[in-house]
Amino acid sequence: MLAIMLLTNVVAGCTDRATSSSSGEATITHVVDGDTIDVRIGGRDERVRLIGIDTPETKKPNTPIECYGPEASAFTASLLPVGTTVLIRRDVVGRDDYGRLLGYVYLTTDGDTATMFVNMEIVRQGYATPLSIEPNSTFASDFVDAARSAEDAGLGLWSVCSP
């Protein structure tokens, strides 16, 4: 029992540290689609894939534009206009197989105070479904709850796209 408790504390501690200490202020330079953005961070240009969510495809080669994809892209662009300052927090794994930075994105008022959790807002408004890829799953259950609420309310893609 003690070994399980210690292991749980170690794993929880790693997740907490990764989410809270691996962060940086960035400036939006382009919204690629509903779940991918380009930012300027630490003097570098980076492509960021929003962790924990999946919006319908609009730019995937050899793939048709999916139901509600353009709307999801437009919604993300409305939340994150070019020049907007955001705070990016990372989870356990920092990059995906495509080299994109993986992040939880927050709008800020002064660079430190988060005013909106962008990943969550996109799901909450019905523009994305949850996508949990271990070990980056800090907010997985919260995203599922938000998606259920959006579906129950018939918001966004839940009102027009068949499952």
VODREN-466243 format. One record per residue: residue in three letters; x negated, y, z negated of N, C-alpha, C, O in turn. Coordinates in Angstrom, 3 decimals, decimal comma, always signed. Atoms other than C-alpha are relative to their C-alpha. Layout:
% residues N
<Ala; <X; Y; Z>; <X; Y; Z>; <X; Y; Z>; <X; Y; Z>>
...
***
This chain:
% residues 163
<Met; <-0,826; -1,193; +0,000>; <+0,000; +0,000; +0,000>; <-0,870; +1,256; +0,000>; <-0,619; +2,188; +0,763>>
<Leu; <+0,886; -1,154; +0,082>; <-2,776; +2,432; -0,937>; <-0,708; +0,229; +1,333>; <-0,873; +1,370; +1,766>>
<Ala; <+0,675; -0,123; -1,303>; <-4,582; +1,686; +2,353>; <+0,930; +0,630; +1,027>; <+0,494; +1,454; +1,830>>
<Ile; <-0,967; -0,581; -0,938>; <-1,420; +2,525; +4,303>; <+0,192; +1,474; -0,298>; <+0,254; +2,291; +0,621>>
<Met; <-0,160; -1,404; +0,369>; <-0,974; +5,753; +2,362>; <-1,223; +0,812; +0,422>; <-1,077; +1,925; +0,927>>
<Leu; <+1,206; -0,711; -0,399>; <-4,601; +6,738; +2,984>; <-0,053; +0,174; +1,508>; <-0,382; +1,255; +1,996>>
<Leu; <+0,002; -0,079; -1,450>; <-4,335; +5,931; +6,690>; <+1,020; +1,025; +0,483>; <+0,733; +1,803; +1,392>>
<Thr; <-1,022; -0,970; -0,364>; <-1,113; +7,934; +6,940>; <-0,495; +1,420; -0,252>; <-0,284; +2,306; +0,576>>
<Asn; <+0,514; -1,335; +0,303>; <-2,772; +10,910; +5,257>; <-1,090; +0,402; +0,969>; <-1,141; +1,561; +1,380>>
<Val; <+1,067; -0,314; -0,951>; <-5,799; +10,711; +7,554>; <+0,601; +0,353; +1,350>; <+0,221; +1,357; +1,952>>
<Val; <-0,627; -0,268; -1,297>; <-3,628; +10,511; +10,690>; <+0,765; +1,314; -0,043>; <+0,650; +2,126; +0,875>>
<Ala; <-0,760; -1,252; +0,108>; <-1,327; +13,297; +9,487>; <-0,942; +1,187; -0,068>; <-0,685; +2,219; +0,552>>
<Gly; <+0,966; -1,082; +0,100>; <-4,314; +15,434; +8,579>; <-0,614; +0,326; +1,339>; <-0,802; +1,500; +1,658>>
<Cys; <+0,590; -0,232; -1,320>; <-5,840; +14,977; +12,037>; <+0,984; +0,734; +0,896>; <+0,610; +1,675; +1,596>>
<Thr; <-1,005; -0,644; -0,836>; <-2,608; +15,932; +13,749>; <+0,194; +1,451; -0,416>; <+0,244; +2,341; +0,433>>
<Asp; <-0,189; -1,365; +0,465>; <-2,116; +18,994; +11,551>; <-1,174; +0,885; +0,406>; <-0,971; +1,997; +0,892>>
<Arg; <+1,174; -0,793; -0,348>; <-5,688; +20,190; +12,112>; <-0,032; +0,280; +1,493>; <-0,306; +1,403; +1,916>>
<Ala; <+0,075; -0,190; -1,443>; <-5,516; +19,638; +15,842>; <+1,015; +1,034; +0,469>; <+0,718; +1,842; +1,349>>
<Thr; <-1,027; -0,931; -0,430>; <-2,290; +21,583; +16,164>; <-0,274; +1,415; -0,480>; <-0,072; +2,368; +0,272>>
<Ser; <+0,125; -1,343; +0,543>; <-3,143; +24,498; +13,909>; <-1,346; +0,659; +0,274>; <-1,403; +1,876; +0,446>>
<Ser; <+1,293; -0,654; -0,131>; <-6,874; +25,036; +14,359>; <-0,472; +0,120; +1,439>; <-1,313; +0,966; +1,740>>
<Ser; <+0,416; -0,064; -1,397>; <-7,245; +24,400; +18,082>; <+0,951; +0,899; +0,761>; <+1,834; +0,427; +1,478>>
<Ser; <-0,916; -0,916; -0,645>; <-5,564; +27,490; +19,328>; <-0,769; +1,175; +0,566>; <-1,923; +1,428; +0,221>>
<Gly; <+0,620; -1,181; -0,560>; <-6,272; +30,549; +21,332>; <+1,019; +0,910; +0,629>; <+2,070; +0,479; +1,105>>
<Glu; <-0,840; -0,994; -0,643>; <-4,748; +33,718; +22,593>; <-0,321; -0,012; +1,482>; <-1,486; -0,072; +1,874>>
<Ala; <+0,169; +0,051; -1,448>; <-4,204; +33,714; +26,342>; <+0,953; +0,993; +0,654>; <+1,899; +1,474; +0,030>>
<Thr; <-0,855; -0,878; -0,786>; <-2,664; +35,881; +29,047>; <+0,518; -0,778; +1,195>; <-0,250; -1,426; +1,905>>
<Ile; <-0,618; +0,693; -1,136>; <-0,222; +34,477; +31,598>; <-0,464; +0,654; +1,299>; <-0,381; +1,872; +1,458>>
<Thr; <+0,389; -0,505; -1,314>; <-1,568; +34,805; +35,143>; <+0,927; -0,507; +1,105>; <+1,005; +0,092; +2,178>>
<His; <-0,888; +0,567; -1,017>; <+0,959; +32,611; +36,997>; <+0,831; -1,104; -0,647>; <+0,326; -1,855; -1,481>>
<Val; <-0,828; +1,136; +0,397>; <+3,878; +30,273; +36,333>; <+0,064; -0,922; +1,207>; <+0,605; -0,563; +2,253>>
<Val; <+0,063; +0,970; -1,097>; <+3,317; +27,184; +38,476>; <+1,361; -0,631; +0,234>; <+1,852; -0,685; +1,361>>
<Asp; <-1,339; +0,582; -0,047>; <+6,621; +25,493; +37,671>; <+0,552; +0,008; -1,417>; <+0,031; +0,716; -2,279>>
<Gly; <-0,665; -0,076; +1,297>; <+8,868; +24,813; +34,707>; <-0,825; -0,436; -1,190>; <-0,565; +0,013; -2,307>>
<Asp; <+0,792; +0,486; +1,127>; <+6,257; +23,024; +32,591>; <-1,506; +0,172; +0,177>; <-2,289; -0,444; -0,546>>
<Thr; <+1,424; -0,232; -0,247>; <+2,921; +24,252; +33,962>; <-0,231; +1,485; +0,271>; <+0,476; +2,109; +1,062>>
<Ile; <+0,320; -1,421; -0,141>; <+1,361; +27,703; +33,697>; <-1,500; +0,180; +0,199>; <-2,296; -0,692; -0,149>>
<Asp; <+1,400; -0,388; -0,088>; <-1,904; +29,400; +34,540>; <-0,219; +1,153; -0,963>; <+0,600; +2,067; -1,060>>
<Val; <+0,317; -1,032; +0,979>; <-3,577; +31,526; +31,877>; <-1,465; +0,394; +0,109>; <-2,286; -0,308; +0,699>>
<Arg; <+1,386; -0,446; +0,194>; <-6,716; +33,498; +31,208>; <-0,246; -0,113; -1,494>; <+0,423; +0,545; -2,291>>
<Ile; <+0,285; +0,238; +1,415>; <-8,211; +32,310; +27,917>; <-1,508; -0,112; -0,196>; <-2,181; -0,865; +0,507>>
<Gly; <+1,425; +0,041; +0,281>; <-11,658; +32,901; +26,494>; <-0,865; +0,318; +1,207>; <-1,948; -0,248; +1,361>>
<Gly; <+0,758; -0,380; -1,175>; <-12,813; +34,501; +29,736>; <+0,067; -0,994; +1,153>; <-0,630; -0,834; +2,155>>
<Arg; <-0,140; +1,024; -1,044>; <-11,768; +31,453; +31,793>; <+1,445; -0,095; +0,474>; <+2,380; +0,177; -0,279>>
<Asp; <-1,330; +0,313; -0,514>; <-8,829; +30,659; +34,027>; <+0,260; -1,480; -0,270>; <-0,584; -2,332; +0,006>>
<Glu; <-0,374; +1,379; +0,334>; <-7,025; +27,515; +32,885>; <+1,418; -0,283; +0,460>; <+2,281; +0,594; +0,417>>
<Arg; <-1,359; +0,490; -0,253>; <-4,013; +25,532; +34,031>; <+0,438; -0,723; -1,262>; <-0,300; -1,552; -1,794>>
<Val; <-0,512; +0,566; +1,242>; <-1,861; +24,555; +31,046>; <+1,273; -0,783; +0,281>; <+2,211; -0,269; +0,890>>
<Arg; <-1,199; +0,837; -0,078>; <+0,631; +21,693; +30,956>; <+0,654; +0,047; -1,370>; <+0,030; -0,312; -2,368>>
<Leu; <-0,706; -0,101; +1,269>; <+3,243; +22,280; +28,259>; <+0,260; -1,398; -0,553>; <+0,859; -2,244; +0,111>>
<Ile; <-0,119; +1,319; +0,634>; <+3,160; +19,339; +25,843>; <+1,445; -0,276; -0,395>; <+2,165; +0,612; -0,852>>
<Gly; <-1,255; +0,493; +0,565>; <+6,264; +17,318; +25,070>; <+1,242; +0,221; +0,817>; <+2,330; -0,196; +0,422>>
<Ile; <-1,184; -0,271; -0,817>; <+8,542; +18,472; +27,861>; <-0,274; -0,376; +1,455>; <-1,422; -0,466; +1,890>>
<Asp; <+0,104; +0,310; -1,424>; <+9,244; +17,573; +31,469>; <+1,140; +0,710; +0,726>; <+2,316; +0,454; +0,469>>
<Thr; <-1,016; -0,677; -0,809>; <+11,030; +19,846; +33,906>; <+0,062; -0,673; +1,368>; <-0,903; -1,316; +1,781>>
<Pro; <-0,112; +0,598; -1,322>; <+12,313; +18,711; +37,295>; <-1,081; +0,535; +0,942>; <-1,458; +1,705; +0,876>>
<Glu; <+1,103; -0,328; -0,909>; <+9,643; +18,702; +40,016>; <+0,410; +0,997; +1,082>; <+1,518; +0,949; +1,615>>
<Thr; <-0,188; -0,917; -1,120>; <+9,308; +21,521; +42,523>; <-1,232; +0,063; +0,887>; <-1,143; +0,508; +2,032>>
<Lys; <+1,265; -0,172; -0,729>; <+5,668; +21,323; +43,636>; <-0,781; -1,285; +0,211>; <-1,875; -1,237; +0,773>>
<Lys; <+0,740; +1,258; -0,107>; <+4,657; +17,639; +43,530>; <-0,060; -0,431; +1,464>; <+0,975; -0,593; +2,110>>
<Pro; <+0,135; +0,397; -1,411>; <+3,236; +16,623; +46,930>; <+0,767; -1,279; +0,322>; <+0,814; -2,216; -0,475>>
<Asn; <-0,748; +1,158; -0,508>; <+5,348; +14,173; +48,944>; <+1,179; -0,390; -0,881>; <+1,616; -1,541; -0,876>>
<Thr; <-1,149; +0,228; +0,874>; <+8,183; +14,516; +46,438>; <+1,026; +1,093; +0,262>; <+0,679; +2,272; +0,316>>
<Pro; <-1,008; -1,048; -0,219>; <+11,484; +16,271; +47,082>; <+0,185; +0,865; -1,252>; <-0,108; +0,446; -2,372>>
<Ile; <-0,332; -0,879; +1,123>; <+12,487; +19,209; +44,932>; <+1,149; -0,652; -0,758>; <+2,170; -1,008; -0,170>>
<Glu; <-0,990; +0,692; +0,812>; <+14,451; +17,713; +42,058>; <+1,092; +0,956; -0,480>; <+0,920; +2,174; -0,526>>
<Cys; <-1,139; -0,744; +0,515>; <+17,810; +18,802; +40,708>; <-0,421; +0,892; -1,159>; <-1,010; +0,425; -2,134>>
<Tyr; <+0,231; -1,037; +0,999>; <+17,460; +21,995; +38,665>; <-1,466; +0,401; -0,131>; <-1,825; +1,135; -1,052>>
<Gly; <+1,414; -0,379; +0,021>; <+13,733; +22,304; +39,422>; <-0,221; +1,489; +0,216>; <-0,925; +2,119; -0,573>>
<Pro; <+0,191; -1,441; -0,202>; <+13,904; +25,818; +40,890>; <+0,514; +0,839; -1,176>; <-0,092; +1,846; -1,541>>
<Glu; <-0,557; -0,727; +1,140>; <+16,088; +26,962; +37,991>; <-0,934; -0,099; -1,213>; <-1,122; +0,877; -1,940>>
<Ala; <+0,935; +0,173; +1,122>; <+13,640; +25,508; +35,445>; <-1,242; +0,858; +0,199>; <-1,729; +1,481; -0,744>>
<Ser; <+1,171; -0,839; -0,288>; <+10,717; +27,237; +37,153>; <+0,322; +1,470; -0,231>; <-0,474; +2,202; -0,819>>
<Ala; <-0,400; -1,401; +0,172>; <+12,611; +30,537; +37,215>; <+0,193; +0,340; -1,478>; <-0,143; +1,443; -1,909>>
<Phe; <-0,198; -0,256; +1,421>; <+13,544; +30,186; +33,536>; <-1,344; +0,170; -0,708>; <-1,517; +1,097; -1,499>>
<Thr; <+1,322; -0,123; +0,611>; <+9,934; +29,591; +32,499>; <-0,649; +1,315; +0,400>; <-1,261; +1,986; -0,431>>
<Ala; <+0,564; -1,276; -0,465>; <+8,850; +32,555; +34,634>; <+0,658; +1,186; -0,714>; <+0,002; +2,195; -0,972>>
<Ser; <-0,670; -1,097; +0,707>; <+11,472; +34,720; +32,894>; <-0,495; +0,113; -1,443>; <-0,541; +1,209; -2,001>>
<Leu; <+0,540; -0,024; +1,360>; <+10,072; +33,739; +29,495>; <-1,441; +0,499; -0,036>; <-1,874; +1,122; -1,005>>
<Leu; <+1,443; -0,247; -0,018>; <+6,445; +34,196; +30,566>; <-0,424; +0,817; +1,219>; <-1,137; +0,303; +2,082>>
<Pro; <+0,422; -0,812; -1,140>; <+6,021; +37,079; +33,012>; <-1,527; +0,168; +0,010>; <-2,177; +0,126; -1,034>>
<Val; <+1,435; -0,244; -0,138>; <+2,511; +37,679; +34,352>; <-0,396; +1,151; -0,925>; <+0,276; +2,182; -0,974>>
<Gly; <+0,486; -1,006; +0,934>; <+0,531; +39,646; +31,762>; <+0,433; -0,221; -1,434>; <-0,077; +0,435; -2,342>>
<Thr; <-0,475; +0,284; +1,349>; <+2,379; +38,221; +28,759>; <-1,107; -0,667; -0,816>; <-1,815; -1,545; -0,323>>
<Thr; <+0,956; +0,629; +0,913>; <+0,181; +37,354; +25,783>; <+0,695; -1,149; -0,718>; <+1,803; -0,997; -1,232>>
<Val; <-0,522; +1,179; +0,679>; <+0,735; +33,876; +24,359>; <-1,078; -0,588; -0,897>; <-2,266; -0,304; -0,749>>
<Leu; <+0,895; +0,774; +0,842>; <-0,796; +31,703; +21,704>; <+0,155; -1,449; +0,434>; <+1,272; -1,959; +0,520>>
<Ile; <-0,031; +1,405; -0,407>; <-1,715; +28,192; +22,814>; <-0,575; -0,831; -1,133>; <-1,698; -0,606; -1,584>>
<Arg; <+0,458; +0,944; +1,015>; <-1,962; +25,458; +20,220>; <-0,091; -1,368; +0,646>; <+0,773; -1,769; +1,426>>
<Arg; <+0,236; +1,315; -0,587>; <-3,336; +22,082; +21,116>; <+0,352; -1,089; -1,000>; <+0,524; -0,823; -2,190>>
<Asp; <-0,284; +1,146; +0,852>; <-2,597; +18,631; +19,753>; <-1,243; -0,880; -0,012>; <-2,352; -0,356; +0,084>>
<Val; <+1,133; +0,916; +0,143>; <-4,833; +15,555; +19,486>; <-0,847; -0,071; +1,273>; <-2,065; +0,098; +1,223>>
<Val; <+0,710; +0,088; -1,275>; <-5,738; +15,144; +23,179>; <+0,098; +1,366; +0,676>; <+1,194; +1,897; +0,855>>
<Gly; <+0,050; -1,365; -0,509>; <-6,831; +18,437; +24,735>; <+0,266; +0,179; +1,474>; <+0,683; +1,258; +1,896>>
<Arg; <-0,185; -0,102; -1,451>; <-6,612; +17,670; +28,470>; <+0,657; -1,263; +0,530>; <+0,516; -2,344; -0,042>>
<Asp; <-0,600; +1,166; -0,638>; <-4,629; +15,398; +30,753>; <-0,935; -0,551; +1,080>; <-2,042; -0,047; +1,268>>
<Asp; <+0,821; +0,655; -1,028>; <-5,936; +13,171; +33,556>; <-0,299; +0,909; +1,186>; <-1,183; +0,607; +1,987>>
<Tyr; <+0,223; -0,942; -1,101>; <-5,736; +16,126; +35,964>; <-0,886; +1,167; -0,416>; <-1,120; +2,086; +0,368>>
<Gly; <+0,872; -1,060; +0,495>; <-7,990; +18,314; +33,808>; <+0,733; +1,198; -0,566>; <+0,106; +2,174; -0,978>>
<Arg; <-0,765; -1,127; +0,532>; <-5,168; +20,575; +32,687>; <-0,091; +0,038; -1,525>; <-0,094; -1,002; -2,183>>
<Leu; <-0,073; -0,191; +1,434>; <-5,260; +22,002; +29,181>; <+1,414; -0,371; -0,434>; <+2,381; +0,021; +0,220>>
<Leu; <-1,311; +0,367; +0,527>; <-2,402; +20,525; +27,144>; <+0,304; +0,907; -1,178>; <-0,519; +1,042; -2,085>>
<Gly; <-0,254; -0,952; +1,070>; <-0,662; +23,013; +24,897>; <+1,449; +0,215; -0,367>; <+2,367; +0,039; +0,434>>
<Tyr; <-1,257; -0,548; +0,495>; <+2,205; +24,163; +22,786>; <-0,163; +1,504; +0,148>; <-1,140; +2,072; -0,340>>
<Val; <+0,135; -1,411; -0,327>; <+2,846; +27,725; +23,926>; <+0,999; +0,819; -0,817>; <+2,178; +0,481; -0,926>>
<Tyr; <-0,810; -0,876; +0,838>; <+4,135; +30,511; +21,702>; <-0,117; +1,432; +0,499>; <-1,217; +1,913; +0,771>>
<Leu; <+0,029; -1,443; -0,213>; <+5,129; +34,067; +22,533>; <-0,410; +0,627; -1,320>; <-0,072; +0,119; -2,389>>
<Thr; <+0,472; -0,640; +1,222>; <+3,523; +36,434; +20,067>; <+0,326; +1,483; +0,018>; <+0,577; +2,073; +1,069>>
<Thr; <-0,200; -1,446; +0,092>; <+4,037; +39,951; +18,799>; <-1,334; +0,719; -0,131>; <-1,499; +1,832; +0,369>>
<Asp; <+1,277; -0,669; +0,240>; <+0,473; +40,700; +17,753>; <-1,192; -0,929; +0,192>; <-2,282; -0,649; -0,306>>
<Gly; <+1,071; +0,958; -0,201>; <-1,595; +37,722; +18,856>; <-0,048; -1,072; -1,067>; <-0,651; -2,126; -0,860>>
<Asp; <+0,032; +0,970; +1,091>; <-1,048; +35,932; +15,557>; <+1,384; -0,465; -0,431>; <+1,538; -1,595; -0,896>>
<Thr; <-1,331; +0,327; +0,473>; <+2,665; +35,987; +14,800>; <+0,849; -0,539; +1,156>; <+1,184; +0,188; +2,092>>
<Ala; <-0,810; +0,617; -1,042>; <+4,661; +33,551; +16,912>; <+1,442; +0,475; -0,112>; <+2,019; +0,492; -1,199>>
<Thr; <-1,393; -0,430; -0,006>; <+8,074; +34,843; +17,950>; <+0,903; -1,006; +0,699>; <+2,114; -1,017; +0,476>>
<Met; <-0,793; +1,019; -0,682>; <+9,174; +31,959; +20,190>; <-0,902; -1,167; +0,368>; <-2,002; -0,980; +0,888>>
<Phe; <+0,675; +1,225; -0,410>; <+8,079; +28,363; +20,692>; <+0,533; -0,315; +1,399>; <+1,635; -0,843; +1,546>>
<Val; <-0,452; +0,068; -1,390>; <+8,283; +28,305; +24,494>; <+0,388; -1,416; +0,406>; <+1,439; -1,605; +1,019>>
<Asn; <-0,315; +1,383; -0,367>; <+8,177; +24,516; +24,947>; <+1,396; -0,360; -0,508>; <+2,207; -0,929; +0,224>>
<Met; <-1,293; +0,321; +0,617>; <+11,132; +24,173; +22,561>; <+1,136; +0,778; +0,655>; <+2,212; +0,221; +0,874>>
<Glu; <-1,057; -0,812; -0,600>; <+13,114; +27,016; +24,128>; <+0,412; -0,548; +1,365>; <+1,590; -0,514; +1,721>>
<Ile; <-0,302; +0,566; -1,318>; <+12,876; +25,405; +27,560>; <+0,894; -1,227; -0,141>; <+1,840; -1,396; +0,628>>
<Val; <-0,843; +1,178; +0,255>; <+14,324; +22,152; +26,197>; <+1,345; +0,428; -0,562>; <+2,390; -0,046; -0,116>>
<Arg; <-1,219; -0,449; +0,690>; <+16,863; +23,921; +23,973>; <+1,034; +0,597; +0,950>; <+2,239; +0,448; +0,748>>
<Gln; <-0,899; -0,632; -0,966>; <+18,310; +25,821; +26,921>; <+0,398; -0,939; +1,145>; <+1,151; -0,541; +2,035>>
<Gly; <-0,418; +0,991; -0,992>; <+18,631; +22,658; +29,042>; <-0,801; +0,003; +1,289>; <-0,312; -0,474; +2,313>>
<Tyr; <+0,823; -0,039; -1,209>; <+15,802; +23,219; +31,519>; <-1,040; -1,112; +0,038>; <-1,752; -1,243; +1,033>>
<Ala; <+0,993; +1,072; +0,054>; <+13,662; +20,229; +30,445>; <+0,528; -1,150; -0,847>; <+1,435; -0,991; -1,664>>
<Thr; <-0,243; +1,167; +0,836>; <+13,835; +16,758; +28,987>; <-1,267; -0,265; -0,819>; <-2,355; +0,164; -0,434>>
<Pro; <+1,185; +0,322; +0,800>; <+11,521; +15,474; +26,254>; <-0,900; -0,988; +0,748>; <-0,418; -1,867; +1,462>>
<Leu; <+0,977; +0,932; -0,558>; <+8,346; +13,713; +27,385>; <-1,108; -0,153; -1,027>; <-1,981; +0,706; -1,149>>
<Ser; <+0,975; +0,225; +1,062>; <+6,306; +12,243; +24,564>; <-1,071; -0,965; +0,486>; <-0,779; -2,103; +0,856>>
<Ile; <+1,133; +0,836; -0,367>; <+2,859; +10,910; +25,412>; <-0,959; +0,003; -1,184>; <-1,604; +1,007; -1,485>>
<Glu; <+0,878; +0,128; +1,163>; <+0,947; +9,625; +22,398>; <-1,444; +0,254; +0,406>; <-1,830; -0,086; +1,525>>
<Pro; <-0,324; -0,359; +1,379>; <-0,971; +10,817; +20,563>; <+0,520; +1,428; -0,149>; <+0,667; +1,909; -1,273>>
<Asn; <-0,493; -1,383; +0,069>; <+0,324; +14,321; +21,461>; <+1,508; +0,007; -0,208>; <+2,272; +0,291; +0,715>>
<Ser; <-1,433; +0,143; +0,270>; <+3,678; +13,875; +19,778>; <+0,446; +0,734; -1,263>; <+1,427; +0,342; -1,896>>
<Thr; <-0,304; -0,727; +1,231>; <+3,726; +16,378; +16,924>; <+1,468; +0,423; -0,081>; <+2,082; +0,318; -1,142>>
<Phe; <-1,376; -0,520; +0,017>; <+7,131; +17,794; +17,925>; <+0,978; -0,908; +0,756>; <+2,072; -0,466; +1,108>>
<Ala; <-0,815; +0,899; -0,823>; <+8,556; +14,743; +19,757>; <+1,447; -0,109; -0,490>; <+2,379; +0,030; +0,302>>
<Ser; <-1,376; +0,158; +0,489>; <+11,570; +14,232; +17,502>; <+0,772; +1,315; +0,068>; <+1,984; +1,305; +0,281>>
<Asp; <-0,664; -1,301; -0,124>; <+12,325; +17,977; +17,516>; <+0,454; +0,245; +1,440>; <+1,541; +0,772; +1,671>>
<Phe; <-0,381; -0,154; -1,408>; <+12,322; +17,990; +21,330>; <+1,200; -0,882; +0,336>; <+2,093; -0,462; +1,072>>
<Val; <-1,138; +0,905; -0,241>; <+14,684; +14,985; +21,371>; <+1,277; +0,613; -0,569>; <+2,315; +0,611; +0,092>>
<Asp; <-1,175; -0,624; +0,620>; <+17,063; +16,744; +18,965>; <+0,494; +1,194; +0,826>; <+1,697; +1,363; +1,022>>
<Ala; <-0,378; -1,175; -0,805>; <+17,008; +19,926; +21,070>; <+0,641; -0,423; +1,315>; <+1,610; +0,190; +1,762>>
<Ala; <-0,573; +0,483; -1,263>; <+17,684; +17,973; +24,267>; <+1,400; -0,568; -0,212>; <+2,286; -0,359; +0,617>>
<Arg; <-1,342; +0,535; +0,297>; <+20,628; +16,160; +22,662>; <+1,003; +1,137; -0,172>; <+2,129; +1,067; +0,321>>
<Ser; <-0,895; -1,147; +0,197>; <+22,105; +19,478; +21,596>; <+0,325; +0,672; +1,330>; <+1,472; +1,047; +1,575>>
<Ala; <-0,228; -0,609; -1,314>; <+21,644; +20,912; +25,106>; <+0,935; -0,872; +0,839>; <+1,830; -0,366; +1,516>>
<Glu; <-0,865; +0,915; -0,755>; <+23,227; +17,821; +26,649>; <+1,431; +0,058; -0,520>; <+2,373; +0,125; +0,269>>
<Asp; <-1,338; -0,073; +0,593>; <+26,167; +17,926; +24,211>; <+0,722; +1,281; +0,380>; <+1,943; +1,292; +0,539>>
<Ala; <-0,582; -1,297; -0,356>; <+26,708; +21,591; +25,093>; <+0,133; +0,181; +1,514>; <+0,698; +1,173; +1,976>>
<Gly; <-0,072; -0,102; -1,461>; <+26,392; +20,918; +28,836>; <-0,834; +1,137; +0,551>; <-0,446; +1,778; +1,528>>
<Leu; <+0,856; -1,098; -0,440>; <+23,551; +23,410; +29,208>; <-0,947; -0,433; +1,112>; <-1,386; -1,581; +1,171>>
<Gly; <+1,035; +0,194; -1,012>; <+21,268; +23,730; +32,208>; <+0,175; -1,240; +0,844>; <+1,251; -1,499; +1,383>>
<Leu; <-0,016; +1,182; -0,863>; <+20,386; +20,544; +34,023>; <+1,024; -1,021; -0,441>; <+1,485; -1,823; +0,371>>
<Trp; <-0,977; +0,946; +0,508>; <+22,752; +18,591; +31,799>; <+1,396; +0,246; +0,591>; <+2,246; -0,644; +0,559>>
<Ser; <-1,321; -0,295; -0,549>; <+25,705; +20,325; +33,473>; <+0,111; -0,335; +1,478>; <+1,220; -0,460; +1,997>>
<Val; <-0,081; +0,188; -1,447>; <+24,758; +19,652; +37,095>; <-0,759; -1,201; +0,556>; <-0,501; -1,616; +1,686>>
<Cys; <+0,807; +1,113; -0,496>; <+22,285; +16,787; +37,399>; <+0,470; -1,302; -0,615>; <+0,708; -1,376; -1,820>>
<Ser; <-0,396; +1,291; +0,549>; <+23,286; +13,170; +37,057>; <-1,237; -0,685; -0,594>; <-2,341; -0,573; -0,062>>
<Pro; <+1,128; +0,611; +0,708>; <+21,132; +11,162; +34,641>; <-0,793; -0,989; +0,815>; <-1,762; -1,561; +0,318>>
***
